[in-house]
Amino acid sequence: MVVVRSDILTTEEEEGLIAFFQRRPSRKNIIGCEPCAALVKLIVTSSEDPASMNIRARLLERSGWREEGAFGGHAVLRRDDFAMIQVDRIHLDEDFVDERAASALGESVDTVIFASRHKAESRIPTLTVHPIGNYSSADFGGRPGTLCRTSPHLMTSALRILGAKAQGLGFNVSFETTHHGPVVSAPAFYIEIGSYEELWGREDAAEAVAETILSVKNDDYPVLLCIGGGHYAPRFTEVALTRKVAIGHMAANYALEALDDDMIAQMSGKSEGCGKVYFHRKGMPKSAYRRLRERAMSLEFEEVSSEDFDQIR
């Protein structure tokens, strides 16, 4: 019998999780697995976020943008298959901004790209990319114990392109593991300038991010879930930069206790239904690796290593 925490899930999510257990190993009906028929990549910028507005300004330096309608008192800007909107609250507070934007656009949203700042006590200059959602409590937006759909191909493409564009700027480039809100229905990821205020205004960093956003692509590589290690995901970043893979949801060591069957099903279902899992074995406690490997194998996931995938030349 499958017990699903319906207090934190929509009806659609609940049905998807039950389907995970009833129909494995087939994952055709897992949440987020079916390809989206939408065409619009939605860039969300925030007037409350100086890094976001810096990225927006660099995007607008490129020709081809046109005004097409309004959203929240600001013009909607269109360019190719991108639509850019501006919100007046911080991104974390903009639950279901994709659905509201879709209504204003008269089109569905394929992917949400949040252009944002990143803040860290380390004060290390870093450009980051990450999926969104909460493995347990919702301290910074979103819902407790609820992940959003990822965009593994575009997000991993963004990391690779950003790594190339940021060379010589003095910034690290890395993934962060899945964290914070808001809640959205479409696949989504953040791309950020960090990690302190003086860097949020760096135009060269914003230029690299803007170029990256407009260049993301789907390389159609196999999708992986990633588990273990630190928040800045050094091993997963390395694998993404050197191997032909696409990364979905990632869980750092601090989230491991939350990875029960339902949560692993969410990680998979909201990462295009992927059935491959990569463990950062050297970066996580051995007991946690053994426990989670056994759980993943019981759910018929395939454990993989970086050597299973071709190198990026």
HELIX and SHEET records of a PDB file:
HELIX    1   1 THR A   11  ARG A   23  1                                  13    
HELIX    2   2 PRO A   50  LEU A   60  1                                  11    
HELIX    3   3 HIS A   91  ASP A   93  5                                   3    
HELIX    4   4 VAL A   97  LEU A  105  1                                   9    
HELIX    5   5 PRO A  152  LYS A  165  1                                  14    
HELIX    6   6 GLU A  197  TRP A  200  1                                   4    
HELIX    7   7 GLU A  203  SER A  215  1                                  13    
HELIX    8   8 PRO A  234  THR A  242  1                                   9    
HELIX    9   9 ASN A  253  ALA A  258  5                                   6    
HELIX   10  10 ASP A  261  GLY A  269  1                                   9    
HELIX   11  11 ARG A  281  GLY A  283  5                                   3    
HELIX   12  12 LYS A  286  SER A  298  1                                  13    
HELIX   13  13 SER A  306  ASP A  308  5                                   3    
SHEET    1   A 8 ARG A  66  PHE A  71  0                                        
SHEET    2   A 8 HIS A  74  ARG A  79 -1                                        
SHEET    3   A 8 PHE A  82  VAL A  87 -1                                        
SHEET    4   A 8 VAL A  40  SER A  46  1                                        
SHEET    5   A 8 VAL A 109  LYS A 119  1                                        
SHEET    6   A 8 ALA A 188  SER A 195  1                                        
SHEET    7   A 8 THR A 126  HIS A 130 -1                                        
SHEET    8   A 8 ASN A 172  PHE A 175  1                                        
SHEET    1   B 4 ALA A 246  ALA A 251  0                                        
SHEET    2   B 4 VAL A 223  ILE A 227  1                                        
SHEET    3   B 4 LYS A 276  PHE A 279  1                                        
SHEET    4   B 4 GLU A 302  VAL A 304  1                                        
END                                                                             
